[in-house]
């Protein structure tokens, strides 16, 4: 089986079920980033015969007989593609993790499609820029040479390396002896773990360690930590005997390769006692609703366990009641109502990684 990548033939056969992204990264194409693993963020975008695809959901075997182009195949730091130069000149990135996929996708857009960016670039997500700098880059704006004000705008020192995919991020290093971890996740929204049998997983060659809630330290924490620890409740454990949402961690496997770790996860047998679940915030607050954190004490800092209320915030500026009375007495307008907003957690697109040597 031959797959052509940036004009060079790759002869190795993909593993059964392997996605194109992992195949490319295993062959040294670290410019293809690992982001969401679900075809949502676009950090892994490549061109297949000139058409952009999310390589994390594109089966590697389907690339046989096709030409695959990554951002490094578009241009190099010494001979960049015009679009790569535009991203550098417009400072069209901050952390740069999404940039390789963003440029790769944008390189295939036609002028009419470029005029409708929200529609045609919606498969490429950026946490940092707010998309203004990206729009500037695609329009050919030069933001690194603006005049006026104090000093001069200086482009990112790593700008061209980011735009051409040659800048290495933490997981872009090929480390000898690197072990891989895979996580078994809950298929149920609410359940108590009755038993876990890890025997078959532990017997697989290449498996170093299998962890369950029995191995987890009894230290609760918040998955939405802010600067002030008291802002968020300590409602989670690394591994818990009770699962409270689909996808919650149930077990973890450390192995020589990710494929072995994933196979070991599939070999773990879990017996659940399924519990009633809640699926709507309003219904969760209603009397008699199933309790998500039943039995937890004040140490968890959950606002009201009996109502599934995680946190609440009350505040005002000045004497609100007096202000309302004054407005009503003077014939002024008083606007009242209920407003809802989404909960936003500004996480980066790149995975949180670190090395210890």
C-alpha positions in Angstrom: 0.0 0.0 0.0 1.4 3.4 -1.0 0.3 6.8 0.3 1.8 9.9 -1.3 2.5 12.6 1.3 3.8 16.0 0.0 5.0 14.2 -3.1 6.9 11.4 -1.3 5.7 7.8 -1.2 5.0 6.2 2.2 5.1 2.4 1.8 4.0 1.3 5.3 0.5 -0.2 5.6 -1.8 1.6 8.1 -3.0 -0.5 11.1 -6.6 -1.7 11.0 -8.8 1.2 12.1 -6.0 3.7 12.1 -6.9 7.3 11.2 -4.9 9.3 8.7 -3.7 11.8 11.4 -2.0 9.1 13.6 -0.5 7.5 10.4 1.0 10.8 9.3 2.4 11.6 12.8 3.9 8.1 13.1 5.7 8.9 9.9 7.1 12.2 11.3 4.5 14.6 10.0 4.1 16.4 13.3 2.8 19.5 11.5 -0.5 17.6 11.5 -1.8 18.4 15.1 -3.8 16.2 17.4 -6.6 18.3 18.7 -10.1 17.1 19.4 -10.0 13.6 18.0 -13.6 14.0 16.8 -13.5 16.0 13.5 -14.5 19.3 15.2 -11.4 21.5 15.6 -9.6 21.3 12.3 -6.1 21.3 13.8 -5.4 18.0 11.9 -6.6 19.2 8.5 -4.8 18.1 5.4 -5.6 18.1 1.7 -6.6 14.9 -0.1 -6.2 15.6 -3.8 -6.6 19.3 -3.0 -9.7 19.0 -0.8 -9.4 19.7 2.9 -10.4 16.9 5.3 -10.1 16.4 9.0 -7.5 13.6 9.1 -8.5 12.4 12.6 -11.8 11.0 11.2 -10.4 10.0 7.8 -9.4 6.3 7.6 -5.8 6.0 6.6 -6.4 3.2 4.1 -8.6 5.5 2.1 -5.6 7.7 1.3 -4.1 4.9 -0.9 -3.6 6.2 -4.4 -4.3 9.8 -3.4 -2.0 12.8 -2.9 -1.9 14.0 0.7 -0.7 17.6 1.3 0.1 18.9 4.8 0.9 22.5 5.6 4.6 21.7 5.2 3.9 20.6 1.7 2.5 24.0 0.9 5.7 25.8 1.6 8.8 26.0 3.8 10.3 28.7 5.9 12.7 29.6 3.0 10.0 29.3 0.3 6.6 29.9 2.0 3.3 29.7 0.3 1.7 33.1 -0.2 -0.9 32.3 2.4 1.7 31.3 5.0 3.4 34.7 4.4 0.1 36.4 4.9 -0.4 34.7 8.3 3.0 35.8 9.4 2.6 39.4 8.2 -0.9 39.7 9.7 0.1 38.0 13.0 -2.8 35.7 12.3 -2.3 33.5 15.4 -1.3 33.6 19.0 -0.4 30.1 20.4 -0.4 28.8 16.8 -1.7 25.3 17.5 -4.6 25.7 15.1 -2.6 27.6 12.4 -1.3 24.6 10.3 -4.8 23.3 9.9 -6.2 26.7 9.4 -3.8 27.5 6.6 -4.2 24.1 4.9 -8.0 24.5 4.8 -7.9 28.1 3.7 -5.4 27.3 0.9 -8.2 25.3 -0.9 -10.9 28.0 -0.7 -12.0 29.8 -3.8 -12.6 33.6 -3.9 -16.4 33.2 -3.4 -15.7 30.9 -0.5 -13.3 33.3 1.1 -16.1 35.9 1.0 -18.2 33.6 3.1 -15.6 32.6 5.8 -18.0 31.8 8.6 -19.5 29.1 6.5 -16.4 27.7 4.8 -13.9 28.0 7.7 -16.3 26.8 10.4 -14.5 23.5 10.6 -11.3 25.2 11.9 -11.5 26.5 15.5 -9.2 29.0 17.1 -9.3 29.6 20.9 -6.9 32.6 20.9 -7.5 35.2 18.1 -11.3 35.8 18.0 -10.7 35.2 14.2 -10.1 38.9 13.5 -6.4 38.3 12.9 -7.2 35.2 10.8 -9.6 37.3 8.7 -6.9 39.9 8.3 -4.4 37.3 7.1 -6.8 35.9 4.5 -7.5 39.5 3.3 -3.8 40.3 3.0 -3.6 42.8 5.8 -0.1 43.6 7.2 -0.4 44.0 11.0 3.3 43.8 11.8 4.1 47.1 10.2 1.4 49.5 11.5 2.6 53.0 12.2 1.6 55.3 15.0 1.7 54.9 18.8 4.8 54.1 20.8 7.2 51.6 19.3 6.8 49.2 16.4 4.7 46.0 16.1 7.1 43.1 16.1 6.1 39.8 14.5 6.3 36.5 16.4 9.9 35.2 16.3 8.5 31.7 15.6 5.9 33.0 13.1 7.2 31.4 9.9 7.9 28.2 11.7 4.4 28.1 13.0 2.9 28.9 9.6 4.9 26.2 7.9 4.4 23.5 10.5 8.0 23.3 11.5 7.6 24.7 15.1 7.6 21.8 17.5 5.0 21.7 20.3 5.3 19.4 23.3 3.9 16.3 21.7 5.8 16.8 18.5 9.0 15.2 19.9 9.7 11.6 19.2 11.0 10.3 22.6 12.6 6.9 22.9 10.8 4.6 25.3 7.7 6.8 25.5 4.7 5.1 27.1 1.1 5.8 26.2 -2.0 6.1 28.2 -5.6 5.3 27.1 -8.7 5.9 29.2 -11.8 3.7 29.4 -14.8 6.0 29.7 -18.3 5.5 31.0 -21.1 4.7 28.5 -23.7 5.6 31.1 -24.8 9.1 32.4 -25.1 8.0 36.0 -24.1 4.7 37.6 -22.3 3.1 40.5 -19.4 0.8 39.6 -20.1 -2.5 41.2 -17.0 -4.4 39.9 -14.1 -4.0 37.5 -12.2 -7.0 36.2 -8.9 -5.9 34.7 -7.3 -9.4 34.5 -7.5 -9.7 30.7 -6.1 -6.2 30.2 -3.2 -6.8 32.5 -2.2 -9.9 30.6 -1.8 -8.2 27.2 1.8 -8.0 26.1 3.0 -4.4 26.3 0.7 -3.3 29.1 2.6 -1.8 32.0 -0.2 -0.6 34.4 -4.0 -0.6 34.7 -5.6 1.9 37.1 -9.1 2.0 38.5 -10.9 4.0 41.3 -9.3 1.6 43.8 -5.9 3.2 42.9 -7.1 6.8 42.8 -6.1 9.1 45.7 -9.1 10.2 47.8 -8.5 13.8 46.9 -11.3 15.8 45.3 -10.7 18.6 42.9 -12.5 20.8 40.4 -12.2 20.4 36.6 -13.0 24.1 36.1 -10.3 25.6 38.4 -10.0 29.3 38.5 -7.4 31.5 40.2 -9.4 31.4 43.5 -9.7 27.8 44.6 -13.0 28.6 46.3 -14.6 29.7 43.0 -15.4 26.1 42.0 -16.5 23.0 44.0 -14.2 20.0 44.5 -16.6 17.7 42.8 -14.3 15.2 41.0 -11.8 12.5 41.6 -9.2 11.3 39.1 -11.1 7.9 39.1 -14.4 7.6 40.9 -16.6 4.7 42.0 -19.6 6.6 40.8 -19.9 8.0 37.2 -22.0 11.1 36.7 -21.8 11.7 32.9 -21.2 9.8 29.7 -17.5 9.8 29.0 -16.3 10.0 32.7 -13.0 8.3 33.3 -13.5 4.7 34.6 -10.0 3.2 34.2 -6.7 4.1 32.6 -4.1 1.8 30.9 -0.4 2.6 30.4 1.3 0.6 27.6 4.1 0.6 25.0 1.8 1.9 22.3 -1.5 3.7 22.1 -3.0 0.8 20.2 -2.1 -1.7 22.9 -3.5 0.7 25.6 -6.7 1.1 23.7 -7.0 -2.7 23.2 -6.5 -3.2 26.9 -9.2 -0.7 27.7 -11.6 -2.8 25.6 -10.5 -5.9 27.6 -11.6 -4.4 30.9 -15.0 -5.7 32.1 -17.1 -3.2 34.2 -20.3 -4.1 36.0 -22.5 -1.0 36.6 -25.5 -0.4 38.8 -27.3 2.2 36.6 -28.8 5.2 38.5 -31.4 7.8 37.5 -29.9 10.7 35.6 -30.7 14.3 34.8 -30.4 15.8 31.4 -31.8 19.3 31.7 -30.7 22.1 34.1 -34.2 23.2 34.9 -35.4 19.6 35.6 -32.3 19.0 37.7 -33.2 21.8 40.0 -36.8 20.6 40.5 -38.0 18.9 43.6 -37.6 15.1 43.5 -34.9 15.2 40.7 -32.2 12.5 40.9 -29.3 13.8 42.8 -26.0 13.9 41.0 -23.8 14.4 44.1 -25.9 12.7 46.7 -24.1 12.2 50.0 -21.4 14.8 49.4 -20.7 17.1 52.4 -19.8 20.7 52.7 -16.2 19.9 52.1 -17.0 19.6 48.4 -18.3 23.2 48.4 -21.3 22.3 46.2 -23.8 25.1 46.8 -26.9 22.8 47.4 -26.5 19.1 46.9 -30.2 18.5 47.5 -31.1 20.7 44.5 -28.2 19.8 42.1 -27.1 23.4 42.4 -23.3 23.6 41.9 -22.8 27.3 42.5 -24.7 30.6 42.7 -23.7 34.2 42.5 -25.6 37.2 43.9 -24.5 40.8 43.5 -25.5 44.3 42.8 -24.1 47.8 42.6 -25.4 50.4 45.1 -28.8 50.3 46.7 -30.8 48.4 44.0 -34.1 48.6 45.7 -33.8 52.3 46.3 -32.8 52.8 42.7 -35.9 50.9 41.5 -38.2 52.9 43.7 -36.7 56.2 42.5 -37.0 55.1 38.8 -40.6 54.2 39.3 -41.5 57.4 41.2 -39.9 59.5 38.5 -41.5 57.7 35.6 -38.3 56.2 34.5 -38.0 52.9 32.7 -37.4 49.7 34.7 -36.4 46.7 32.7 -36.7 43.3 34.3 -36.4 39.8 32.9 -34.4 36.7 32.8 -31.3 36.3 30.7 -29.4 33.1 30.0 -25.8 32.7 28.8 -23.7 29.8 28.0 -20.9 28.6 30.3 -17.6 29.2 28.7 -14.3 27.6 29.7 -11.5 29.0 27.6 -9.3 26.0 27.1 -6.5 25.9 24.5 -6.9 23.7 21.4 -3.6 21.9 22.1 -3.5 19.1 24.6 -2.0 19.9 28.0 1.3 18.0 28.0 4.7 18.1 29.8 7.9 16.1 29.8 9.9 14.9 32.7 13.4 13.8 32.1 
